[in-house]
Amino acid sequence: MTDERKDVTAPDPGVVTQEALALKRTDRSEAAFSEWKTTNGDVTEALRAALVELHPAEFADEFEQLSLEARASLVERLPEAITPDVLAEMEADVVEDVLPLLSTASLVDAIGELDNDDATQIVEEMEDAQREEVLAGLQAADRAELIDALSFEEDEVGRLMQREFVAASLEWTVGDAIDHMRRTGDALPDIFFNIYIVDGDLRPQGYVPLSALMREGRGVKLADIMTLKLVPIGDHMDKEEAAFLFEQYDLISAPVVNDDGVIVGMMTVDDIIDIIQDENAEDMLALAGVSEATASDTVGEVVRSRAPWLFLNLLTAILASLVIAQFGEAIEKVVALAILMPIVASMGGNAGTQALTVAVRQLSERGLTSKTAWRSVRREAGAALVIGVVFAVLLAAIAYVWFGRADLAGVIFLAMILNHLAAGVAGIAVPLGLKRVGADPAVASSVFVTTVTDVIGFLAFLGLAAVMLL
């Protein structure tokens, strides 16, 4: 008898996995752009079709890798490839470079097709003269929405929110809502998940997910099936705070309200993902004192973004050197001090960076607050003390074997503990202090923490050496 059981772990040869599909799309994208490069900018009909048919995200990714000259050449020869969806997928700095290459008419058409949030991000990258021309060419309603969006600060929800949304009256039934959406047609958002139920003053009272709407009969009242656990977002709220609310309450979308509580837009999870990614990248770069370098950045732009932080680091290094200069006599008499003191400062600096990175991350996720601050400081101080003792014993043993001096081993033992303790406390106290005074902890903390660990490290090591060895 033949065993007809199938191996459930074996892939079905007729099934294309998502990974394989993604690789196929990537290969097609790279192949199309490679062919364009080999034609020295000439666009054949076959190549034109290949480039235009690419997914907007694929096209944008490959387009961003080109030089400024190559981008200009492609836009000149194939302007129809820069569709509204492609513009929406491009990085802001690339959009800024491309906009002057496009006609006002094509930009007016593109802005008119995009959702308001995507359109706003493109319009804000325009030069003033081009923005005025594009706004003048738009329909009155679209122009008013964009002007309203641009009146908000860059990091406020009102700048980023989608002004197209679906709202329904408390008195409506499921059938009323469905008929309303069918009538409005093109005015509906491209993507939405919830219908917001509002009172007579347009204040949201709850929401009905589309999935719930489809399960009910036409005669069921929306008020009877709506979810009351609504999390409205203020239009002047910072985008990071909005992202935190989405994460905290597991939201897919949320209504945006003005100061009077009236619904004026919505935020969806795709916008929040972009915010989270941008903020995480910004914090990571800020900790290192650099800004993002794109493929189109020049040497001068990179130098201008990094030099100020390096200059500030130079000043802090001079401060540490001034501390060392106060113990020149001790270093001359005990040469081993010059050999060992960089180890103390380096270990403290690394310990401070570890504590700082954890603290900045917790602050961004709202896990480190005024209520948990003291507990976090005690935890970091305790951890730093234990780690300091462990490595102090290890380094003291090495110093004793290396130089044969128990007193020198004792000096470095105490200095290591003191510097690790200072590093742990500074690593969390500095970002907390900066947050309290309104500064960005990710930007400024590393300079202060490094200064503390260097100064305390050298002062503790050389000061103890001057007392105990001389």
Secondary structure as GFF3:
##gff-version 3
##sequence-region A 1 470
A	DSSP	alpha_helix	18	38	.	.	.	ID=ss1
A	DSSP	alpha_helix	45	52	.	.	.	ID=ss2
A	DSSP	alpha_helix	56	64	.	.	.	ID=ss3
A	DSSP	alpha_helix	68	77	.	.	.	ID=ss4
A	DSSP	three_ten_helix	79	81	.	.	.	ID=ss5
A	DSSP	alpha_helix	84	89	.	.	.	ID=ss6
A	DSSP	alpha_helix	92	98	.	.	.	ID=ss7
A	DSSP	three_ten_helix	99	101	.	.	.	ID=ss8
A	DSSP	alpha_helix	104	113	.	.	.	ID=ss9
A	DSSP	alpha_helix	116	123	.	.	.	ID=ss10
A	DSSP	alpha_helix	128	137	.	.	.	ID=ss11
A	DSSP	alpha_helix	140	150	.	.	.	ID=ss12
A	DSSP	alpha_helix	157	160	.	.	.	ID=ss13
A	DSSP	beta_strand	167	169	.	.	.	ID=ss14
A	DSSP	alpha_helix	174	184	.	.	.	ID=ss15
A	DSSP	three_ten_helix	185	187	.	.	.	ID=ss16
A	DSSP	beta_strand	194	198	.	.	.	ID=ss17
A	DSSP	beta_strand	204	209	.	.	.	ID=ss18
A	DSSP	alpha_helix	210	215	.	.	.	ID=ss19
A	DSSP	alpha_helix	222	225	.	.	.	ID=ss20
A	DSSP	beta_strand	233	234	.	.	.	ID=ss21
A	DSSP	alpha_helix	239	249	.	.	.	ID=ss22
A	DSSP	beta_strand	253	257	.	.	.	ID=ss23
A	DSSP	beta_strand	263	268	.	.	.	ID=ss24
A	DSSP	alpha_helix	269	287	.	.	.	ID=ss25
A	DSSP	alpha_helix	299	325	.	.	.	ID=ss26
A	DSSP	alpha_helix	328	333	.	.	.	ID=ss27
A	DSSP	alpha_helix	336	364	.	.	.	ID=ss28
A	DSSP	alpha_helix	373	403	.	.	.	ID=ss29
A	DSSP	alpha_helix	406	436	.	.	.	ID=ss30
A	DSSP	alpha_helix	441	468	.	.	.	ID=ss31
###
